[in-house]
Amino acid sequence: MNCDELRSDYLPYALGSLDEPERSELRAHLDRGCESCTAGLIEARALAFGIGSTVDGPAPPGRLRSRVMAIAGAAPPKRWSWFTAVATAAAAAIVTFGLLLYQQKLHRQDTALMRIEIARSNEEAAALREALAVIQAPDTREVTFGQGQPAPPKGRVFFHPTGVLLIASNLPKPPAGKTYEMWLIRGGKPAPAGLFYPNDRGNALHLFHPQSAPAPSDVVAVTVENSAGVDAPTSTPIIVAPY
């Protein structure tokens, strides 16, 4: 197997969950001294150090964190890439999912509330796995925005034939009754691409599936709109990211 085929195995290998024969194949590949895969595995091992900034929810208990850190076996890299941040969120959400549900069951006896929490956790974990798949896909195009400016919203947009993923930070809290709406602009015409709301730290992750694959002339924009959403932008975009 080549490096591109092995890339999706880094994370499960680092977490100790990669099955055979894939585990042996990756181990043999690393033993042959592949620098690219070795660097990728080091980054994957660092993913287990905590839930990334794009995820809200209860913090995992200390004993679970210690176990995951032991599996990682490496210090976090000095440069914290957006790939690492999102992959960390996905890995931590998947690894801690069962334990978090158990904690919720112990502290919340209300059956109806428990069902709501389980459904929400399932949705969040699925969204994170889907976002990670978009980032890792070889045919994904990555575009940055907001870098080099004082303190605007900044982040990245990932264009893939099946979806457009927005990851943003430094987002101010919208006014009461308002939210953020993403737009996919084609031929100068903006089409609604979904509503999203930042967490308490001003971070947001939003994935939109267009009816047709993104094109080189497409532009992603974000405006502040009424919480119910609108059919056309009514305010100046605070994020603009051309394909």
N, C-alpha and C positions, 0 to 999 in steps of 0.2 A: 504494500500500500504506500502511496505517496503522502507528502506532508499535508496537502489539501484534504485528502480523505481522512487523515488522522486527527485533524484539528477539532472536530466535534467530540473526540474522545478525551481531550485534555481534562475537562471538568469532571466527568464521572470517574476518571482514573485518579485524579487528585483527591476525590471524596471517598475512594475505595469502593465504588459501586459499579465499576466497569466489569462486565462479564467476560468469560473466556469464549472464543479465542482472541477477542479484541484486545484484552489486557496484555496477553503474551506478545501479540504482534506489536503493540505500542512499546512495550518494554524492550523488545529486540531492536526496534527502530532507534530508540534512545541510546541503547548500548553501542550502536554503530557510530555514535558521536554526532547526530544531527543537531546543529546549533539552533536552527529555526524551531524545531519541536521542543528542544530543551528549554528555550526561552518561553515558549508558549505554555509549557507545563509549570514553569516557575510562576508565571502570572496566574494560571489556574489555581495553583496551591494558595495563592494570596487571596483568592475570592472568598474563602471561608471565614475571613476575619470579622465579618459583621454584615448586617443588612445595609444595602446601599442607600443613598440619600433619597432615592425616588420611591421608597416604600414606607408607608405608615403602618403602625400596629404595635402590639406589645413587644418589648425586647425579649429575646430568648434568655433562659436562665443561665447563670454563670457556668454551671457544670456542663451545659451543652456547648457553650462557647469554648470551654477548655478542650472538650473532646474534638471539636472541629479544628481548633488551632493545632492540636496534636497531629491530626490528619494532614493539615496543610504542610507543616514541617518547614516553613520558610517565612522570612520576614516580608512584609508588604513592599512592593517596589516603590522607589522614591517618586516616580511619576505615576499618578493615578489616572489612568485613561478612562474615557467615557465607556469604552467596552468593558473595562474592569468594573466600573460602578454598576452598570446594568446587569452584567453577569453575576456580580456579587449578590445583587438583589434577587435574581432568579434562583441562584444556588441556595441562598439562605432561606428563601421562602419555601423551596421544595424540601430541604433538609429538616426545617423546623415545623413544617405544616402539621404533622401528626401530634407533636408535642404541644403546640399551641392550642390545638383543639382539646386536648386532654386537660390543659390548664383551664380553659374556658368552661369545660364541663364541671370541673371541681368548684368553680367560683360562681357559676351561673346555673341555677336550678330551673330556670324558666325554659321549658322545652321549645316553645315557639321562638324565643330569642336565640336559642342555640342553633336552631335550623337556619335562621337568618344569617348568623355568623359563619356557619359552615358554607353556605352558598356564596357569601361574599369572599371567603378565603379561597374557595375553589376558583372563582372568577379572577381574583387577583393573581393566583399562581398560574392560571392558564394564560393570562395576558402577559405576564413576565416571560414565560417560556416562548410565547409567540414573538415578543420583542427581541429576545435573545436570538431566535432563529433568523429574524430579519438582519440583525447586525452581523451574524456569522456568515450569511450567504455570500458566496463569491461574486455574485452579480449585483450586489448592493452598492449604490453610490452614496458617499457621505459628504455632506455640506455643512460647514460651520457658519454660525452667525453670532454677532455681538462681541467678538473678541477684539481686544485692543481699545475698547471704549471705557469711560469711567465706571459706571455701574448699571448697565442696561441689562435686560434679559439676554442671556447668552446660552449657547448650547449647540446641538447638532440635529440635522434632519437626515434620515436614512431613506433613500429612494430605492424601492425594490419593485419588481414587476407585480408582486401581489399586495403591496402595501406601502404606506408612507408613515415612518415613525418619527415623532418629534420628542426630543429630550431637552428640557429647558430648565434653567435655574435663574435666580434673581428676579423672579416674577413677583411684582407687588400684589397684595391681596386686592381683588376687585371690589369696587364699592358694593354696598348692599343691593341685592337684586340683580347683580351683574355677574358674568362669568366670561371665560375666554372661549372664543370660537376660532377654529382653524379653517382656512380656505385653501382650496387647490385651484389656482388660477391657470386657465388654459385659453389661449387665444385672447387674452385680456379680459376674460369673463370669469369672475370668482364663483366657485361652487362650494356650498357648505361641506365641510369635512369633519364635523363633529365638535362637541362641546367638551371642555375639561376645566378642572379647577385645581390650583396648586395646593400643595400641602402647607403646613405651618412654616416650613423653612423656605417657601417660595420655589419649590421644585415640582416638576410635572413630567409625566410620560404619557403620550397619547399616540395611539396607532389607528390609522384610517385605511380602509380597503377601498380603493377606487374601482369603478366598473371596468376601466381599462388601464393598462400599465402606464406609469408616468413616462412623459416624453421630455426630451432635452429643453423644450421651450416652457415647460411647466414651472410654476412658482408657488411656494408655500408661504402663506401669510397668516398672521394671528391678530385678531382685534378683540376689544372688550365690548361685549354685547349684553342684551337682556338675558336673564338666566334661562329663559325658554328658547333662546336662539332666534336668529333672523335668517331670511332668505338671501339677503345681500348685505355687505358690510355697511355700517353706519358710523364708523369711527376710523381714525388713522391707524394703520397697522403698527404694532409695536415690535413685530417680528416679520422679517421678509427674508426668505431663503430661496434663491433661484436654483433650479436643477443644475 
